[in-house]
Amino acid sequence: MYEFIRGNVHQLSPTSLVLNTPNIGYLIHISLFTYSNLSESEETILYIHQIIRDDAHLLYGFSSVQEREIFRLLISVSGIGANTGRMILSALSPDETRAAIISDNVNVLKGIKGIGAKTAQRLIVDLRDKLAKTSDGGDFIGLSSNRNREESLSALATLGFSKSLAAKVLDKLISENPAIVVEDLIREALKRL
């Protein structure tokens, strides 16, 4: 599974791009939100979600981890495929999508092409609690603390600690202080391991 791909934007359209890395050009499907954050010939990092089907291997790229996480939640809902998830994130920003689901705003979701009343209700029922847990005062805490957690977990695993034990300690530390930086997170985890 790809986490991210860094490269120069070779060809850019509102629905896809070719990301040029040394000797390889990746065709990556993108949302309009990601498109608005890119420009041609610019070096960028896209966070990747890969879908493997019998007839195709598809890459979906996002300009932020937050957008990718919301995409993954969207496609976990029955009846929402990758193209519909991308359509939702093209019509609404990740924050607007999250707000619409948490606030039970069926009309905003129904306004998106391909989303009817039943699908909008299903999105709300399936994702409201999951999205509400990821926020505190409207900010998506998963973005920075998730990155900090992954860096800290990697460092602790390199030092020889069990990943599962280290993950539990890190999760507890992050829940106690969501704004903790990587260095402090590792230092505190070492005290508790």
ROPA-668554 format. One line per 8 residues: number of its first residue (from 0); their letters; for each residue x, y, z of N, C-alpha, C, O. Coordinates in Angstrom, 2 decimals, always signed. Layout:
REM ROPA-668554
NUM = A = X/Y/Z/X/Y/Z/X/Y/Z/X/Y/Z  ...
REM end
This chain:
REM ROPA-668554
0 = MYEFIRGN = +0.84/-1.18/+0.00/+0.00/+0.00/+0.00/+0.88/+1.24/+0.00/+1.88/+1.29/+0.73  +0.54/+2.22/-0.80/+1.27/+3.48/-0.86/+0.76/+4.42/+0.23/-0.45/+4.51/+0.44  +1.65/+5.11/+0.91/+1.27/+6.14/+1.88/+1.20/+7.49/+1.17/+0.20/+8.20/+1.28  +2.25/+7.83/+0.46/+2.25/+9.07/-0.32/+3.20/+8.91/-1.49/+4.04/+8.01/-1.51  +3.05/+9.80/-2.48/+3.98/+9.86/-3.61/+4.38/+11.31/-3.77/+3.53/+12.20/-3.82  +5.70/+11.55/-3.84/+6.22/+12.89/-4.05/+6.74/+12.99/-5.48/+7.43/+12.09/-5.95  +6.41/+14.06/-6.15/+6.90/+14.25/-7.51/+6.44/+15.57/-8.07/+5.82/+16.38/-7.39  +6.76/+15.78/-9.34/+6.34/+16.99/-10.03/+5.06/+16.71/-10.81/+4.91/+15.65/-11.40
8 = VHQLSPTS = +4.15/+17.67/-10.80/+2.90/+17.53/-11.54/+3.23/+17.67/-13.02/+3.70/+18.71/-13.46  +2.97/+16.61/-13.77/+3.30/+16.60/-15.20/+2.09/+17.04/-16.04/+2.21/+17.94/-16.87  +0.96/+16.42/-15.83/-0.28/+16.79/-16.51/-1.34/+16.96/-15.43/-1.43/+16.14/-14.51  -2.12/+18.01/-15.53/-3.10/+18.30/-14.49/-4.46/+18.59/-15.10/-4.58/+19.43/-15.99  -5.47/+17.89/-14.63/-6.86/+18.18/-15.01/-7.68/+18.19/-13.72/-7.19/+17.74/-12.69  -8.92/+18.68/-13.77/-9.71/+18.73/-12.54/-10.03/+17.37/-11.91/-10.44/+17.31/-10.75  -9.87/+16.28/-12.66/-10.21/+14.96/-12.11/-9.01/+14.04/-11.94/-9.11/+13.03/-11.24  -7.89/+14.36/-12.57/-6.72/+13.49/-12.45/-5.45/+14.26/-12.76/-5.47/+15.39/-13.25
16 = LVLNTPNI = -4.35/+13.62/-12.46/-3.05/+14.20/-12.81/-2.07/+13.08/-13.04/-2.30/+11.94/-12.65  -0.97/+13.43/-13.69/+0.15/+12.52/-13.80/+1.25/+13.10/-12.93/+1.70/+14.22/-13.16  +1.67/+12.33/-11.94/+2.72/+12.77/-11.03/+4.01/+12.11/-11.48/+4.14/+10.89/-11.47  +4.98/+12.94/-11.87/+6.24/+12.48/-12.42/+7.26/+12.30/-11.29/+7.69/+13.27/-10.67  +7.62/+11.05/-11.04/+8.70/+10.75/-10.11/+9.85/+10.24/-10.97/+9.63/+9.96/-12.15  +11.05/+10.10/-10.44/+12.14/+9.64/-11.31/+11.78/+8.37/-12.08/+11.59/+7.30/-11.49  +11.69/+8.49/-13.37/+11.45/+7.40/-14.32/+10.05/+6.81/-14.31/+9.79/+5.86/-15.05  +9.11/+7.33/-13.49/+7.75/+6.79/-13.46/+6.76/+7.95/-13.41/+6.95/+8.92/-12.67
24 = GYLIHISL = +5.70/+7.84/-14.19/+4.60/+8.79/-14.12/+3.36/+8.07/-13.62/+2.88/+7.14/-14.27  +2.84/+8.49/-12.48/+1.66/+7.85/-11.88/+0.40/+8.62/-12.27/+0.33/+9.83/-12.08  -0.59/+7.91/-12.83/-1.90/+8.50/-13.07/-2.67/+8.41/-11.76/-2.92/+7.32/-11.25  -3.05/+9.57/-11.22/-3.71/+9.62/-9.92/-5.01/+10.40/-10.06/-5.02/+11.51/-10.59  -6.10/+9.82/-9.57/-7.40/+10.48/-9.59/-7.47/+11.43/-8.39/-7.06/+11.07/-7.28  -7.99/+12.63/-8.62/-8.03/+13.64/-7.56/-9.41/+14.29/-7.50/-10.21/+14.20/-8.43  -9.68/+14.95/-6.37/-10.91/+15.71/-6.21/-10.64/+17.17/-6.63/-9.49/+17.57/-6.80  -11.71/+17.93/-6.79/-11.54/+19.35/-7.11/-10.86/+20.10/-5.97/-10.14/+21.08/-6.21
32 = FTYSNLSE = -11.07/+19.66/-4.74/-10.42/+20.29/-3.59/-8.90/+20.14/-3.72/-8.17/+21.11/-3.52  -8.43/+18.95/-4.04/-6.99/+18.73/-4.24/-6.51/+19.49/-5.47/-5.43/+20.08/-5.44  -7.29/+19.49/-6.54/-6.93/+20.21/-7.76/-6.69/+21.69/-7.48/-5.76/+22.29/-8.02  -7.52/+22.26/-6.63/-7.37/+23.70/-6.32/-6.10/+24.00/-5.53/-5.67/+25.15/-5.46  -5.49/+22.97/-4.93/-4.26/+23.16/-4.15/-3.00/+22.84/-4.95/-1.90/+22.87/-4.39  -3.14/+22.55/-6.24/-1.99/+22.15/-7.06/-1.79/+23.09/-8.24/-2.71/+23.80/-8.64  -0.58/+23.09/-8.78/-0.33/+23.77/-10.05/+0.66/+22.93/-10.84/+1.48/+22.21/-10.27  +0.59/+23.03/-12.17/+1.42/+22.20/-13.03/+2.90/+22.51/-12.85/+3.26/+23.66/-12.59
40 = SEETILYI = +3.73/+21.51/-12.99/+5.19/+21.58/-12.88/+5.68/+21.86/-11.46/+6.86/+22.12/-11.26  +4.80/+21.81/-10.50/+5.17/+22.06/-9.11/+5.43/+20.73/-8.41/+4.72/+19.76/-8.64  +6.45/+20.70/-7.55/+6.67/+19.48/-6.77/+5.64/+19.43/-5.65/+5.36/+20.43/-5.00  +5.08/+18.26/-5.45/+4.03/+18.11/-4.43/+4.09/+16.71/-3.82/+4.75/+15.81/-4.33  +3.39/+16.58/-2.72/+3.19/+15.26/-2.11/+1.69/+15.00/-2.12/+0.90/+15.83/-1.68  +1.31/+13.84/-2.63/-0.09/+13.43/-2.59/-0.20/+12.20/-1.70/+0.57/+11.24/-1.84  -1.17/+12.23/-0.79/-1.44/+11.09/+0.09/-2.35/+10.15/-0.67/-3.40/+10.56/-1.18  -1.97/+8.90/-0.74/-2.56/+7.95/-1.69/-3.50/+6.96/-1.01/-3.26/+6.48/+0.10
48 = HQIIRDDA = -4.59/+6.67/-1.73/-5.45/+5.53/-1.39/-5.50/+4.68/-2.65/-5.89/+5.15/-3.71  -5.09/+3.43/-2.52/-5.04/+2.52/-3.66/-6.23/+1.58/-3.63/-6.58/+1.02/-2.59  -6.84/+1.41/-4.79/-7.94/+0.46/-4.93/-7.54/-0.55/-6.00/-7.21/-0.19/-7.13  -7.58/-1.82/-5.62/-7.20/-2.88/-6.54/-8.45/-3.68/-6.87/-9.09/-4.27/-6.00  -8.79/-3.69/-8.16/-9.93/-4.48/-8.64/-9.40/-5.50/-9.65/-8.23/-5.45/-10.03  -10.26/-6.40/-10.08/-9.85/-7.39/-11.06/-9.39/-6.74/-12.36/-8.47/-7.22/-13.02  -10.05/-5.62/-12.73/-9.76/-5.01/-14.02/-8.89/-3.75/-13.94/-8.54/-3.19/-14.98  -8.52/-3.31/-12.75/-7.73/-2.08/-12.66/-7.09/-1.91/-11.29/-7.59/-2.40/-10.28
56 = HLLYGFSS = -5.98/-1.22/-11.28/-5.32/-0.77/-10.05/-5.40/+0.76/-10.09/-4.79/+1.39/-10.95  -6.16/+1.35/-9.18/-6.43/+2.78/-9.21/-5.78/+3.48/-8.02/-5.78/+2.96/-6.91  -5.25/+4.66/-8.29/-4.67/+5.49/-7.23/-5.51/+6.75/-7.10/-5.79/+7.43/-8.09  -5.91/+7.05/-5.87/-6.61/+8.30/-5.57/-5.68/+9.11/-4.68/-5.18/+8.62/-3.67  -5.46/+10.37/-5.08/-4.52/+11.21/-4.35/-5.21/+12.39/-3.69/-6.18/+12.93/-4.21  -4.69/+12.78/-2.54/-5.27/+13.86/-1.75/-4.17/+14.79/-1.25/-3.08/+14.34/-0.92  -4.47/+16.07/-1.20/-3.46/+17.05/-0.79/-3.23/+17.05/+0.71/-2.25/+17.63/+1.18  -4.10/+16.40/+1.48/-3.90/+16.34/+2.93/-4.33/+14.97/+3.45/-5.14/+14.28/+2.84
64 = VQEREIFR = -3.77/+14.61/+4.59/-4.15/+13.36/+5.25/-5.61/+13.43/+5.68/-6.33/+12.43/+5.63  -6.05/+14.62/+6.09/-7.44/+14.82/+6.52/-8.41/+14.46/+5.40/-9.39/+13.75/+5.62  -8.14/+14.95/+4.19/-9.03/+14.65/+3.07/-9.05/+13.16/+2.76/-10.10/+12.59/+2.48  -7.88/+12.52/+2.82/-7.83/+11.08/+2.56/-8.61/+10.29/+3.61/-9.31/+9.34/+3.27  -8.50/+10.69/+4.87/-9.23/+9.98/+5.93/-10.74/+10.12/+5.75/-11.48/+9.16/+5.96  -11.20/+11.29/+5.36/-12.63/+11.48/+5.12/-13.06/+10.65/+3.92/-14.13/+10.05/+3.94  -12.24/+10.62/+2.86/-12.53/+9.78/+1.70/-12.68/+8.32/+2.11/-13.62/+7.65/+1.68  -11.77/+7.84/+2.95/-11.82/+6.44/+3.39/-13.08/+6.17/+4.21/-13.68/+5.10/+4.09
72 = LLISVSGI = -13.49/+7.12/+5.02/-14.73/+6.96/+5.77/-15.92/+6.94/+4.82/-16.84/+6.13/+4.97  -15.92/+7.83/+3.83/-17.03/+7.90/+2.88/-17.20/+6.57/+2.13/-18.31/+6.07/+2.00  -16.09/+6.01/+1.64/-16.22/+4.79/+0.84/-16.48/+3.57/+1.71/-16.75/+2.49/+1.19  -16.39/+3.72/+3.02/-16.75/+2.60/+3.91/-18.27/+2.45/+4.04/-18.74/+1.43/+4.54  -19.02/+3.45/+3.61/-20.48/+3.42/+3.68/-21.02/+2.62/+2.50/-20.60/+2.82/+1.36  -21.95/+1.73/+2.77/-22.56/+0.91/+1.72/-23.19/+1.81/+0.66/-23.95/+2.73/+0.98  -22.87/+1.55/-0.60/-23.44/+2.32/-1.70/-22.59/+3.50/-2.13/-22.91/+4.16/-3.11  -21.50/+3.78/-1.41/-20.61/+4.88/-1.78/-19.31/+4.26/-2.30/-18.55/+3.65/-1.55
80 = GANTGRMI = -19.08/+4.44/-3.59/-17.85/+3.96/-4.19/-16.81/+5.07/-4.25/-17.05/+6.18/-3.78  -15.67/+4.75/-4.82/-14.57/+5.71/-4.89/-14.95/+6.95/-5.70/-14.61/+8.07/-5.32  -15.64/+6.76/-6.81/-16.00/+7.93/-7.63/-17.03/+8.82/-6.93/-16.98/+10.04/-7.05  -17.96/+8.21/-6.20/-18.93/+9.01/-5.45/-18.25/+9.73/-4.30/-18.56/+10.88/-4.02  -17.32/+9.05/-3.63/-16.55/+9.70/-2.56/-15.76/+10.88/-3.08/-15.70/+11.93/-2.44  -15.16/+10.70/-4.26/-14.42/+11.80/-4.88/-15.36/+12.93/-5.29/-15.00/+14.10/-5.19  -16.56/+12.58/-5.74/-17.55/+13.59/-6.11/-17.95/+14.42/-4.89/-18.09/+15.64/-4.99  -18.14/+13.77/-3.75/-18.51/+14.49/-2.52/-17.40/+15.47/-2.15/-17.67/+16.62/-1.80
88 = LSALSPDE = -16.14/+15.01/-2.22/-15.02/+15.87/-1.87/-14.69/+16.90/-2.95/-13.89/+17.80/-2.72  -15.30/+16.77/-4.10/-15.18/+17.80/-5.13/-16.23/+18.89/-4.92/-16.00/+20.06/-5.21  -17.39/+18.48/-4.41/-18.47/+19.45/-4.17/-18.28/+20.20/-2.86/-18.63/+21.37/-2.76  -17.72/+19.53/-1.86/-17.53/+20.13/-0.53/-16.09/+19.92/-0.09/-15.47/+18.92/-0.44  -15.56/+20.85/+0.67/-14.23/+20.66/+1.24/-14.33/+19.58/+2.32/-15.43/+19.25/+2.75  -13.21/+19.04/+2.77/-13.27/+18.04/+3.85/-13.98/+18.58/+5.10/-14.76/+17.86/+5.72  -13.70/+19.83/+5.47/-14.35/+20.42/+6.64/-15.85/+20.58/+6.43/-16.64/+20.34/+7.34  -16.25/+20.99/+5.22/-17.68/+21.15/+4.92/-18.39/+19.79/+4.92/-19.52/+19.68/+5.39
96 = TRAAIISD = -17.72/+18.77/+4.39/-18.29/+17.42/+4.38/-18.52/+16.94/+5.80/-19.59/+16.44/+6.14  -17.49/+17.10/+6.62/-17.58/+16.70/+8.03/-18.70/+17.44/+8.74/-19.48/+16.83/+9.47  -18.77/+18.76/+8.53/-19.79/+19.57/+9.19/-21.20/+19.17/+8.75/-22.11/+19.11/+9.57  -21.37/+18.89/+7.46/-22.69/+18.51/+6.94/-23.15/+17.19/+7.55/-24.33/+17.03/+7.87  -22.23/+16.26/+7.72/-22.59/+14.95/+8.29/-22.88/+15.07/+9.78/-23.87/+14.52/+10.26  -22.03/+15.77/+10.50/-22.22/+15.89/+11.95/-23.49/+16.65/+12.29/-24.17/+16.33/+13.27  -23.82/+17.67/+11.48/-25.00/+18.49/+11.78/-26.29/+17.97/+11.12/-27.30/+18.66/+11.10  -26.25/+16.74/+10.58/-27.43/+16.12/+9.95/-28.01/+16.96/+8.82/-29.23/+17.02/+8.66
104 = NVNVLKGI = -27.16/+17.59/+8.03/-27.63/+18.46/+6.96/-27.84/+17.65/+5.68/-26.99/+17.61/+4.79  -29.01/+17.02/+5.61/-29.35/+16.16/+4.47/-29.40/+16.97/+3.18/-28.98/+16.48/+2.14  -29.92/+18.20/+3.24/-30.07/+19.02/+2.03/-28.74/+19.34/+1.36/-28.64/+19.35/+0.13  -27.71/+19.61/+2.16/-26.38/+19.88/+1.57/-25.87/+18.62/+0.87/-25.35/+18.69/-0.24  -26.03/+17.47/+1.51/-25.56/+16.22/+0.92/-26.37/+15.85/-0.32/-25.82/+15.35/-1.30  -27.69/+16.09/-0.28/-28.54/+15.79/-1.45/-28.19/+16.67/-2.64/-28.46/+16.30/-3.78  -27.61/+17.83/-2.39/-27.23/+18.75/-3.46/-26.05/+18.27/-4.29/-25.73/+18.87/-5.31  -25.40/+17.20/-3.86/-24.26/+16.65/-4.59/-24.75/+15.65/-5.62/-25.61/+14.82/-5.32
112 = KGIGAKTA = -24.22/+15.74/-6.83/-24.64/+14.85/-7.91/-24.44/+13.39/-7.50/-23.35/+13.01/-7.05  -25.47/+12.59/-7.65/-25.40/+11.16/-7.34/-25.78/+10.81/-5.92/-25.80/+9.63/-5.57  -26.09/+11.80/-5.09/-26.48/+11.54/-3.70/-27.96/+11.86/-3.54/-28.38/+13.01/-3.69  -28.74/+10.85/-3.24/-30.17/+11.05/-2.99/-30.43/+11.11/-1.50/-29.51/+11.07/-0.69  -31.70/+11.21/-1.14/-32.09/+11.34/+0.27/-31.67/+10.12/+1.09/-31.16/+10.26/+2.20  -31.88/+8.92/+0.55/-31.53/+7.70/+1.29/-30.03/+7.59/+1.51/-29.57/+7.24/+2.60  -29.26/+7.90/+0.48/-27.80/+7.84/+0.60/-27.30/+8.89/+1.58/-26.40/+8.62/+2.38  -27.88/+10.08/+1.54/-27.49/+11.15/+2.47/-27.78/+10.72/+3.91/-26.95/+10.93/+4.79
120 = QRLIVDLR = -28.94/+10.11/+4.13/-29.28/+9.63/+5.47/-28.32/+8.53/+5.93/-27.91/+8.49/+7.09  -27.96/+7.63/+5.00/-27.05/+6.54/+5.33/-25.67/+7.11/+5.71/-25.05/+6.64/+6.66  -25.20/+8.11/+4.96/-23.93/+8.76/+5.28/-23.95/+9.33/+6.70/-23.01/+9.16/+7.47  -25.04/+10.01/+7.03/-25.17/+10.64/+8.35/-25.20/+9.58/+9.45/-24.49/+9.70/+10.45  -26.03/+8.56/+9.26/-26.17/+7.53/+10.29/-24.85/+6.78/+10.50/-24.45/+6.53/+11.63  -24.17/+6.42/+9.39/-22.95/+5.63/+9.50/-21.74/+6.42/+9.98/-20.87/+5.86/+10.66  -21.66/+7.72/+9.64/-20.43/+8.46/+9.89/-20.50/+9.54/+10.96/-19.47/+10.04/+11.40  -21.70/+9.92/+11.39/-21.82/+11.03/+12.35/-20.97/+10.80/+13.59/-20.21/+11.69/+13.99
128 = DKLAKTSD = -21.09/+9.64/+14.22/-20.34/+9.37/+15.45/-18.84/+9.27/+15.18/-18.03/+9.76/+15.98  -18.45/+8.64/+14.08/-17.03/+8.51/+13.75/-16.39/+9.88/+13.53/-15.28/+10.13/+14.01  -17.09/+10.75/+12.81/-16.54/+12.08/+12.54/-16.58/+12.97/+13.78/-15.69/+13.80/+13.97  -17.58/+12.80/+14.61/-17.67/+13.61/+15.83/-16.54/+13.26/+16.79/-16.05/+14.12/+17.51  -16.12/+11.99/+16.81/-15.03/+11.57/+17.69/-13.70/+12.15/+17.27/-12.80/+12.31/+18.10  -13.54/+12.48/+15.97/-12.26/+12.99/+15.48/-12.10/+14.47/+15.71/-11.05/+15.03/+15.37  -13.09/+15.12/+16.28/-13.00/+16.58/+16.39/-13.12/+17.03/+17.83/-13.65/+16.34/+18.70  -12.60/+18.23/+18.04/-12.71/+18.89/+19.34/-12.79/+20.37/+19.04/-11.77/+20.99/+18.75
136 = GGDFIGLS = -13.96/+20.93/+19.10/-14.12/+22.34/+18.77/-14.05/+22.62/+17.29/-13.75/+23.75/+16.90  -14.30/+21.64/+16.46/-14.35/+21.89/+15.03/-13.05/+21.60/+14.31/-13.03/+21.63/+13.08  -11.95/+21.33/+15.00/-10.69/+21.04/+14.34/-10.55/+19.54/+14.17/-11.00/+18.76/+15.00  -9.93/+19.15/+13.10/-9.70/+17.74/+12.83/-8.40/+17.34/+13.50/-7.33/+17.58/+12.95  -8.47/+16.75/+14.69/-7.26/+16.47/+15.44/-6.49/+15.31/+14.85/-5.31/+15.13/+15.16  -7.11/+14.52/+14.00/-6.41/+13.38/+13.43/-5.23/+13.77/+12.58/-4.31/+12.97/+12.41  -5.21/+14.97/+12.02/-4.18/+15.38/+11.08/-2.81/+15.43/+11.72/-1.93/+14.65/+11.34  -2.58/+16.33/+12.67/-1.25/+16.48/+13.23/-0.94/+15.38/+14.24/+0.17/+14.84/+14.24
144 = SNRNREES = -1.89/+15.03/+15.10/-1.59/+14.03/+16.11/-1.39/+12.66/+15.48/-0.62/+11.86/+16.01  -2.06/+12.36/+14.37/-1.87/+11.08/+13.70/-0.46/+11.02/+13.11/+0.21/+9.98/+13.20  +0.00/+12.11/+12.51/+1.34/+12.16/+11.94/+2.37/+12.03/+13.07/+3.35/+11.29/+12.94  +2.15/+12.75/+14.16/+3.06/+12.67/+15.31/+3.08/+11.25/+15.88/+4.14/+10.73/+16.24  +1.91/+10.63/+15.94/+1.82/+9.26/+16.46/+2.62/+8.31/+15.59/+3.37/+7.48/+16.11  +2.47/+8.42/+14.28/+3.16/+7.51/+13.37/+4.67/+7.69/+13.45/+5.41/+6.71/+13.45  +5.14/+8.95/+13.51/+6.58/+9.20/+13.63/+7.11/+8.64/+14.95/+8.17/+8.01/+14.98  +6.37/+8.86/+16.02/+6.79/+8.37/+17.33/+6.78/+6.85/+17.38/+7.70/+6.24/+17.93
152 = LSALATLG = +5.75/+6.25/+16.81/+5.66/+4.78/+16.79/+6.83/+4.17/+16.02/+7.40/+3.17/+16.43  +7.17/+4.80/+14.89/+8.29/+4.32/+14.10/+9.60/+4.43/+14.89/+10.42/+3.51/+14.86  +9.79/+5.54/+15.58/+11.01/+5.73/+16.38/+11.09/+4.70/+17.50/+12.15/+4.13/+17.75  +9.97/+4.46/+18.18/+9.96/+3.51/+19.30/+10.19/+2.08/+18.81/+10.87/+1.29/+19.47  +9.62/+1.75/+17.64/+9.83/+0.42/+17.07/+11.30/+0.24/+16.69/+11.86/-0.84/+16.87  +11.92/+1.30/+16.16/+13.34/+1.25/+15.81/+14.20/+1.03/+17.05/+15.24/+0.38/+16.99  +13.74/+1.58/+18.18/+14.47/+1.40/+19.44/+14.25/+0.02/+20.05/+14.88/-0.32/+21.06  +13.36/-0.79/+19.44/+13.18/-2.16/+19.89/+11.93/-2.43/+20.72/+11.75/-3.53/+21.23
160 = FSKSLAAK = +11.06/-1.43/+20.86/+9.84/-1.64/+21.63/+8.77/-2.30/+20.77/+8.75/-2.14/+19.55  +7.89/-3.06/+21.42/+6.78/-3.71/+20.74/+5.84/-2.64/+20.17/+5.44/-1.71/+20.87  +5.49/-2.80/+18.88/+4.62/-1.80/+18.24/+3.26/-1.71/+18.92/+2.74/-0.61/+19.11  +2.68/-2.84/+19.29/+1.34/-2.81/+19.89/+1.37/-2.13/+21.26/+0.47/-1.35/+21.58  +2.38/-2.42/+22.05/+2.50/-1.78/+23.36/+2.78/-0.29/+23.21/+2.19/+0.53/+23.91  +3.69/+0.05/+22.31/+4.02/+1.45/+22.07/+2.80/+2.21/+21.57/+2.57/+3.35/+21.97  +2.01/+1.59/+20.69/+0.82/+2.24/+20.15/-0.17/+2.57/+21.26/-0.77/+3.65/+21.26  -0.36/+1.65/+22.20/-1.28/+1.90/+23.31/-0.81/+3.08/+24.16/-1.62/+3.93/+24.54
168 = VLDKLISE = +0.47/+3.12/+24.46/+1.03/+4.21/+25.26/+0.89/+5.54/+24.51/+0.50/+6.55/+25.10  +1.20/+5.54/+23.22/+1.10/+6.77/+22.42/-0.34/+7.26/+22.35/-0.60/+8.46/+22.48  -1.28/+6.34/+22.15/-2.69/+6.73/+22.09/-3.14/+7.37/+23.40/-3.88/+8.36/+23.40  -2.69/+6.82/+24.52/-3.04/+7.39/+25.82/-2.45/+8.79/+25.98/-3.12/+9.70/+26.45  -1.19/+8.95/+25.58/-0.53/+10.26/+25.69/-1.21/+11.31/+24.80/-1.38/+12.46/+25.20  -1.58/+10.89/+23.58/-2.24/+11.83/+22.66/-3.63/+12.20/+23.17/-4.05/+13.34/+23.02  -4.34/+11.24/+23.78/-5.67/+11.57/+24.31/-5.56/+12.54/+25.49/-6.44/+13.37/+25.70  -4.47/+12.42/+26.26/-4.26/+13.34/+27.38/-3.85/+14.74/+26.91/-4.22/+15.74/+27.53
176 = NPAIVVED = -3.09/+14.81/+25.80/-2.61/+16.09/+25.28/-2.53/+16.02/+23.75/-1.49/+15.65/+23.21  -3.62/+16.36/+23.05/-3.65/+16.25/+21.59/-2.62/+17.13/+20.87/-2.26/+16.84/+19.73  -2.13/+18.19/+21.52/-1.19/+19.11/+20.87/+0.27/+18.74/+21.14/+1.17/+19.52/+20.80  +0.54/+17.60/+21.73/+1.90/+17.20/+22.08/+2.74/+17.03/+20.82/+2.28/+16.49/+19.82  +4.00/+17.50/+20.88/+4.90/+17.40/+19.72/+5.64/+16.06/+19.78/+5.67/+15.40/+20.81  +6.23/+15.68/+18.65/+6.85/+14.36/+18.50/+7.91/+14.10/+19.57/+7.94/+13.04/+20.19  +8.79/+15.08/+19.77/+9.89/+14.88/+20.73/+9.35/+14.59/+22.12/+9.81/+13.66/+22.79  +8.37/+15.38/+22.57/+7.79/+15.17/+23.90/+7.02/+13.86/+23.97/+7.01/+13.18/+24.99
184 = LIREALKR = +6.38/+13.51/+22.86/+5.62/+12.27/+22.80/+6.55/+11.07/+22.99/+6.25/+10.15/+23.75  +7.68/+11.08/+22.30/+8.65/+9.99/+22.43/+9.23/+9.97/+23.85/+9.33/+8.91/+24.46  +9.59/+11.14/+24.36/+10.18/+11.23/+25.70/+9.23/+10.67/+26.77/+9.63/+9.90/+27.64  +7.94/+11.08/+26.68/+6.95/+10.60/+27.66/+6.67/+9.11/+27.50/+6.48/+8.39/+28.48  +6.66/+8.66/+26.23/+6.41/+7.23/+25.99/+7.54/+6.39/+26.56/+7.30/+5.32/+27.12  +8.78/+6.87/+26.43/+9.92/+6.12/+26.98/+9.82/+5.98/+28.50/+10.26/+4.98/+29.07  +9.25/+6.97/+29.15/+9.07/+6.91/+30.61/+8.04/+5.85/+30.99/+8.14/+5.24/+32.06  +7.06/+5.62/+30.12/+5.95/+4.70/+30.46/+6.17/+3.28/+29.94/+5.46/+2.37/+30.34
192 = L = +7.13/+3.09/+29.06/+7.35/+1.76/+28.50/+8.28/+0.93/+29.36/+8.58/-0.21/+29.02
REM end
